[in-house]
């Protein structure tokens, strides 16, 4: 039975890792990130719903005065 030739395993593994690194770098470069990420104000993101314009109050039976 012939011996397994492992002399090329190092260069094969090294080239595979290098190729994966390059592929992932190219994938990451496709995304655009802002230069200075900052916190966005929650007030500008809040949308007013039609029912928020009216003043409403819900009365629960337990909150009514005792008779």
PAMAR-389647 format. One record per residue (C-alpha): residue number from 0; x, y negated, z negated. Coordinates in steps of 0.1 Angstrom, whole numbers, plus 5000, padded with zeros to 4 digits. Example, Ala and Ser with C-alpha at 12.3 -4.5 7.8 and 13.67 -1.06 7.14 Angstrom:
<atoms>
0, 5123, 5045, 4922;
1, 5137, 5011, 4929;
</atoms>
This chain:
<atoms>
0, 5000, 5000, 5000;
1, 5015, 4966, 5010;
2, 5022, 4939, 4985;
3, 5000, 4908, 4985;
4, 5019, 4878, 4999;
5, 5014, 4849, 4975;
6, 5040, 4826, 4990;
7, 5014, 4803, 5007;
8, 4990, 4801, 4978;
9, 5006, 4770, 4963;
10, 5005, 4749, 4995;
11, 4970, 4762, 5003;
12, 4957, 4752, 4968;
13, 4975, 4719, 4970;
14, 4961, 4710, 5004;
15, 4926, 4720, 4993;
16, 4927, 4697, 4962;
17, 4941, 4669, 4983;
18, 4914, 4673, 5010;
19, 4887, 4674, 4983;
20, 4901, 4642, 4967;
21, 4901, 4624, 5001;
22, 4865, 4636, 5008;
23, 4852, 4623, 4975;
24, 4870, 4590, 4978;
25, 4854, 4585, 5012;
26, 4820, 4593, 4998;
27, 4825, 4569, 4970;
28, 4836, 4541, 4993;
29, 4803, 4541, 5011;
30, 4785, 4526, 4981;
31, 4784, 4489, 4976;
32, 4789, 4477, 4940;
33, 4785, 4441, 4929;
34, 4817, 4422, 4919;
35, 4805, 4412, 4885;
36, 4778, 4433, 4871;
37, 4758, 4415, 4845;
38, 4726, 4419, 4825;
39, 4695, 4410, 4844;
40, 4670, 4390, 4825;
41, 4639, 4410, 4815;
42, 4617, 4380, 4820;
43, 4624, 4378, 4857;
44, 4617, 4415, 4861;
45, 4584, 4414, 4843;
46, 4553, 4412, 4866;
47, 4521, 4398, 4853;
48, 4491, 4421, 4856;
49, 4457, 4407, 4862;
50, 4444, 4419, 4828;
51, 4473, 4401, 4810;
52, 4460, 4367, 4821;
53, 4428, 4370, 4800;
54, 4427, 4369, 4762;
55, 4412, 4402, 4750;
56, 4409, 4417, 4716;
57, 4400, 4453, 4708;
58, 4380, 4458, 4676;
59, 4385, 4491, 4660;
60, 4356, 4503, 4637;
61, 4380, 4506, 4608;
62, 4390, 4469, 4611;
63, 4354, 4456, 4608;
64, 4344, 4443, 4574;
65, 4327, 4467, 4551;
66, 4289, 4463, 4548;
</atoms>
